Amino acid sequence: MNIPLEYWLHHALFYTLLVSIHWICGLLVINHDVKVNYTRKINHFAFFFLPVSLQSVIAYSYSAATFLMDIVFVFVFLTLFIAPIRNRFKPVAVMFHSIDRPEDRPLTLTWLYTQFLASYLVLIPLLGYFAQQDILPLIMIILLANGIGDGLAEPVGVRFGKRKYTTYALFTRKKYERSYAGSACVFGATFISILVFQSHFNAVQLTAALLTIPLLITLAEAFSPHTWDSPLIYSVGGIALIGVHWLG
């Protein structure tokens, strides 16, 4: 694989910052009783938006090889948190506190592993199709819906969500709560993301996208299993975008 030096430098800086953020958030949970619901989403935003921000510091060209290596790095990073490692290295245990919601135990890592795996299994064919159809920028709509909308949904719901509804989770019969306020964040982020990329639609496509995609992605997030929002958002949003594109 031909991967440029800039990629390695970029990712060395990215994972240094990501580890630092996880560690600081873990200390906030341990020493200051900050809710994991908040620190987990700080990590979420760091994971989504630090790589984009760092492109202005150390830029590299995206390719299939760099995308594949990104997947490898994600699963290596998650593997740091397995019990034999975190029980032996205190800094890793501190980092794990920033993502380990008490209500998720003992399935925290299981859900993270499977969600990332399912997300990539959805994204890879979508990326291929969107690139083939010369509409690759539209993939950013579902990435932003997940990165911003779902990222805000939990902290907003915890802080302001008085009206709740329940959802299920994989590998357990336990029910989990979501809020209408959190769902509104998903809807709003998707709607705004479509407007940001409106130049890639004609008038009919834009109208159809605004009328259908925010609602569909909101419902996908609402009915997805607990912690498994991403693959449902990507699959429903991706299929909806393909349908809207066909209207052209």
N, C-alpha and C positions, 0 to 999 in steps of 0.2 A: 504494500500500500504506500502510495506517495503522499505523505502527510508533511506539510511544511513546518519548519522550525517555529514559526509564529504561532501555530496551533498549540504546540507544547508549552510555549511561554505563556500564552493566553490562559490555558487550562491550569497551569501551575499557579498562576495568580488567582484564577477563579476559585480553585479548590482551597487555596490558602485562606481566602476571604470567607468561603462557605463554612469551612471548619471553624474559623474564628467566630462567625455569627452563631453557629450552633452552640459553641462553647459558652459564649456570653449569654445566649438565651437560656441555656441550661442552668447557669448560675442564677439568673433571674428567677427561674422556677424554684430552685433549691433554697436560695437565701432570701428571696423577697416575695415568695408565694404568688408570683405572676402565673396566671392561668396558662396551661399548655395550649389551650385553644388559640391564644394570642401568639405565643412564641412559635408554634407550629406554622402559623401563617406568615410570620416574619421569614421563616426559613423558606416557605413556599414562594414568596415574592423574590427572595434572594436567588433561588434556583432558577426562576423564570427570567428575571430581568438583569441580573448581574452579567451574564454572558453577552447580552446585547450592549450594555453600557461599556463593557471592557473592550468591545470592538473599536471604540474610539481611542483606546490606549494601545492595544496590540491587535491589529486587524489581521485576519486570515480569510482565505477563500473557502466557502463551504463546498463540500463534495460528498459523494457517497462514502468515501473512506473516513472523512471526519465525522459524519453522522454515525457510522458504525462504531467508531472509537468512542463517541459520546455515550452510546448505549453501554459499552463495556465499562466506562468510568462510572456511570450511574450505579450499576450493580456492584462494582467493587466498593464504592462509597457506602452503599447500604449494608454490605457484608461487614463493614467495620463494626456495626452495631449488634452483631450476633452475640449471644450470651458469653461464650468462651473468651471473646475479645474484650467486651465492655467490662466483664467481671475482673479482668486482669489489669486493664489500663484505666485508671481513674478519669483522665481527661475525656476518654470515649464515653464512659458512664455518665459524665456530666453532660456531654453533647446529647446523649440519648434521652435525658430528661426533657429536652426541649421539644421532642416529638412524641413522647410516650404518654398519650392521654390515659388516665387511669381507667376510663370506661372501655378502652380498646384492649387492655391486657387480657390474655397473653397473646393476642393476635396482631399486635401493632406491626411487627415486621412482616408477617404473612400477608397482611393487607397491602402494605407498601410494595412488597416485591411483586405481588400479583397485579396490582394496579399499574405499576410501571410496565410490566410485561404486556398486559392487555393494551395499554395505551400505545406502545410501539407497534404492536401487531395491527392496530387500526391505522396509525399514522403512516406507516411505511407504504401501504398500497395507495392511500390517499395522496401522499406526496408524489408518488409515481404518476397517478392519474392527472393530478392538477398540473404537474410539469408537462406532461404530454399534451394537455389541452391548452397550454400557455396561459394558465390562470393561477399560477403558483402563489402570487401575493394574497389571493383570497384565503389561503390556509391560515393566514394571520388572524382571520376573524374568529375561528374556533380556538386558536391558541390564546387570544386575548380574552375570549369568553371564559375560558378555563383559568388563565393566569390571573386576570383581574376580578372577573365576576365570582368565580368559585373561591378565589383567594379572600375576597371581602365577605363572602356569605357567612362564614362561621363567626369571625369576630363581631360583625354587625349583628348577627343573630343572637350571640351571647349577650351583647350589650343592650340591644334595643328590641330583640325579637320576643314580644309578649305572646303573640299567637303562634302556636307550634303545631306541627303534624309529625307523624312517626314514619320511619322507614326501616327496612330490614337490613341485615348484614350477612355476608357470606360466612359459612362455617359455624354459625351460631343462631339460636332462636331469639336472642336478645333484640329488643327494639331500641331504636335510636331516634332522637328528636332532631328535626330541622325546623326552621322558622320561615314565615312568609316574608319577613324583612330580608332574610338571607337570599331567598329566591328572587326578590325584587332586584338585588344586586346583580344576579346573573342576567336577568332580563335587561337591565339598564346597560350593563357592560357590553352585551351582545348587540343591542340596538345602536349604541354609539360606535362600536367597532365597524358595523356595516356602513354607517355614515362616513367613517374615516376612509373607507375603501370604496366609496360610491363611484369613483371614476372608472372602476372596473366593471360596472353594470350599465346596461341601458335603462331607460325609464321604466319599462315593464319589469325587468329583472329586479331593479332596486325596490320598486313597490312590493313585488312578491316577497323579496327577501325581508323587508321590514315588517311585513304582515305575518310572516310565518316563522322565520328562523329564530328570533328572540323567544317566542313562545315555545317552540319545539325544544330548544336547548334548555330553557327553564324547566320544562317538564322532564327532560332527560336527567337533569341534575336532581330534580325533586324525587324521582322514582328510582334513581340508581341506588345500589347498595351502599351502605355507610362506608366512607373512604374510597369508594370506587367511582367517583364522579367522572374523572377524566376520560376513561375509555368510552363511556356513554355519551358524554358531551362531544367528543371527537367523532364518534360514529354517526350519531344523529345529525350533528351540525354539518359534517362532511357530506352525507347523503343529501341533506336539504340544499346545500350549496350546489351540488351537482345537478339536482332537479331545477334549481333556479337558473343555472347556466344554460340548461337545455332550452329554456324559454327564449333564448337569444337566437 
